[in-house]
């Protein structure tokens, strides 16, 4: 039998909202597998859909830069959140985002590219580490570009222009008015920051994710004693609800929840003066998916004292 720790129970509760004893029972049933425990609880009707959010643990900044019909977003991590308020670190992140506009999203290509103030990006990171005294890493980068249209941006938790805790790019393809497109792009980028969609539309969702959701819905329907022909209808209805929750175009628009994002885009075409199509989006949240080792402060003090 797997060793079920209090930390595992806590993590499962945060993911599902289920009760402590239910979470413990679920973990025992699946020998400590967190994701399998999420599914087990959902099949029993004891949990909501698994949340997509990863555990945010890293510090630093997200940086965004745009030029013409192209936008880039980068994440630079540091050891503490104090560094994010350091002007030299902010200049580093801003400079790396600018470099990525030309170098692209490949991390090694960015590192090897010239930094605006001289030297390469990698050399500049090293010198900034030496000056500030904290380790720093260029973790990831992404880019979006359209042949005609705009790349809208939004930075949440901004500490300076183009720098913050969440950065979003939204690519809109259109021959319409640039100013109207830019405003629409920012509104949709704000929506993405708040709603955190998993994919642009149903076709863009990972088939494994859909298969997993289908399996959970089917097991739940069968457990309630529904006949096979009814189970399939329940599953299809459940998938439609799932798509509304996790795909950008089908989510309720945060600026007007009576409409979906797709409907809001369609209605904007009158102002824009041409058809508008969302061709992609990128959302970076600082530290998502990075687990920072938690230290036991009391134990560290005891160890230092020789206890």
N, C-alpha and C positions, 0 to 999 in steps of 0.2 A: 504493500500500500504506500502511495506517495506521501511525503511529509507535507501536510498542508499548513502553511504559516499564516500568521495574522495579516502579514503584508499581502499575501495572495488573496485572502478574503476581502481585504480593503480594496484592492485593485478591481476585483470582480464587482463589488458593490458600486464602485464609482462608474464602471462601464455599463451596468445594467439597472441600478436602482433597486435591486432585489434585497430582501432581508438578509441579515447576517447568517442565520441558520440555514436558509435556503442556499446561500452562496457556498457555505461550507459543505453542505450535502452534494451540491453540484460538482465541486472540486474533487470530492471523494469518489464520485461516480466515474469521473473521467481521468482519474489519477493525476490531478494537478494541472491539466492542460487548460489554460485560461480561455482560449477561443472556443474550445469544445464545451467548456462550462457555460459560456455565453449561449451557445446553441441549445444546450440541455435545459437551461432556465427558460429560454424562449419557447421551446417545445412544450414545457409545462405551463406556459402562460404566466410565468413569474418575472419576466423581464421585457423591456422594450428592445427595439432593434439595436444592435451593437453600434456604438458611436465610432466615428472615424478618427476622432482626434487622437494623436499620439501624445505621449507624456512630454511636456515642454520642460526641458532642464537646462539647455545651453543658454549662454548669455551672448551679447553682441548686438549687431544691427542687421536689418534688411535694407538694402539700397536699391533704388530704382533710377533708371535713366532712359530718356527717349530722344530720338532724333528722326525727323521725317516720319516715315510709316513703320518705324521699328522701335521696340521697347525691350529692355532687359531688366532682370531682377537678380540680385546676388545676395548671398548670406555669408557674413563674416562673423565667426564665433570668437568669443573671448572667455576668460575664466570668471569674471565678475561683471555685474551690471553697472558698476561704477565707470568702467571703460567706455560704455556707450555715451557717456556725457563728456568724454574727453575730446577736445577739438581736434587733436592730432589723429585720433582713431576715426572720427567722423570724416576727416579729409581723406583718410585711407580708403574707407568704404565708398565714399563718393567718387574717388579717383578710379577704383576698381570697376565700379558700375560703368563709368565713362569708357574705360578700356574695353569692357565687354561688348559695347556697341559695335566695335570694329573687330575684336578678336573672336566674338561668338560665345557660346555657352560652354565650350569645352574647358574644364578647369586647368589642365596642363597648358593649353594654348594661352589662357589668360595669364597664368603665372609667368610664362616666358615672354609675354608682350611688354613693350616699353611703358613705364609709368609716366604720367604727365610731368612729374617733377624731376625725372631722371632715374636711370637704372631700370631694372625690370620690376614687375609687380612682386615677384617672389623676393627679390632683394629688398624692396620697400617694406614688405611684411616683416622680414627678418630685422630690419633696422628699427621698425616701430616696436617690435617685441623687446628689443634691447633697450629702447628708450623708456617705454612704459613699464616694462617688467612683468608682463603677463603673456602667456602663450596665446597665439591667435591663429586661426585657420580659415582659409577660403573653403567653405564647405560645399557650396553648390551654386549653380547659375542656370538661368533659363532665358530664352528669347522668343519673341513673337514678332512677326512681320507680315504686312499685307501689301499687295501690289497697288491697291486703291482703297483708301479709307483711313482709319486711325487706329492707334493702339492706346486705349484709355488706361489711366492709372489711378491707383488710390493707395495711400500709405496710412495705416492706422497706428496710433500710439507714436505719432511723429515727434522726433526730438529736433529735427531740422528739415529743411526742404529735401524731399526724396528719401529720407531716412526714418526708420521706425521699427515697430515690432511685427507688423504684418504688411506685406507688399503684394499688390495684385496688378496683373496686366490683363486687359481684355481686348482682343483683336476684332474690330468691326470692319467688314468689307462693304464698301458702298461708293457710289460716284456722287453722293450728295454733299451738302454743305459741311465743310470741315468743322466749323464752330459748333453746329448742332450735334454732329457726330461725337466731338470731343466731350460735350456735356453728357450725352447718352452713355458714352464709354465710361465716364467717371461714375455715373449712377449705377451702372451694372457692376463696376469694380467694387463699389461700396457694398453692393448686394453680395458679391462673392466673398468679401471679407467677413461679412456677418453670417451668411448662411452656409458657407463652406461646402459647396456642392462637390460630389465625387467625380462627376463627369459632365460633359456638355449636354448629351442626350442619352436616351436608352441604348442606342447602338454603340456608344462609346464606353459603356460599363464593361469591366472585365467579365467575360463569360463565367469564370469560376465564382465570382461574387453573386451573379444572378442564379447560378445553379445552387449555391449555398442557401440563398434566400428562398428559392423555390422549395428546397428540401425542408427547411424549417417550417414554412407555411403548410406544406403537405402533412408533415408529422403532426402539427398542431390541429389541423382539421380532422385527421383520422382519429386522433386521441379523443376528440369530442363526439365520436361515433357517427360522423357524417358518411353517407354512402359514396362510393367511388366517383359517380358522375357529378355529385355535388362538390366533392373535394377539389376537382379540377377547376370548377368555376370559382371556388373560394381562393384557390391559388392564383388564378389569373387576375382576380380582383385585388388580391393582396400585392401582386407585383405592380399593378398600376399605381397603387398607393405608394409603394416603395419608390417608384420612378419619380413621383411627384415630390418626394422628400429629398432625393439625392441627385437629381439631374437639374442643371442650371435652367434650361429652357422651360421645364415644367414646374419649377418652384414658384411659390407665391412671391411676387415682387415686393421687396421690403418697403419701397416708396409708395406702393399702392397694392396692398394684399388682395384686392378684389380681382387683380389680373395676374396672369403668369408672366414670367420674364419674356417668353415668346410673344405674348399678346402685347406687352408694353413696347417691344421692339417694332412689331407690326404697326402699332398706332403712331410710333415716332416717324414713320416714313413720310407722313404728310409734312412735318416740320423740316425733315432732312431734304426732302425733294427727290428721293430716289429709294429703291429697295435697300434694305439693310440686312446683313447676315452676320451672326456671331460665328467666327471661324475658330475661336479658341480662347482659353483663359489659363492663367497660371496664378496660383496663390501660394506664397511662402509665408509661413508663420515661424517666428524665431524659435529654433530649438525643437521643432516638432519631430518626433521619432527618435530623439536623442535622449538616452537615459543617463543622467548624471549620478554617480555613486553617492549615496547618502551616507554621511558620517555620523557616528554616535559621539556627540560632543562630550558627554559625561565620561564615556569610556576612554576617549582620547586624553582627557585631563587626568583620569586615574592612571593611565599608562605612563603619561609624562611624569607623574608624581611617584612612579615606581610601585603603585598599588597592585 
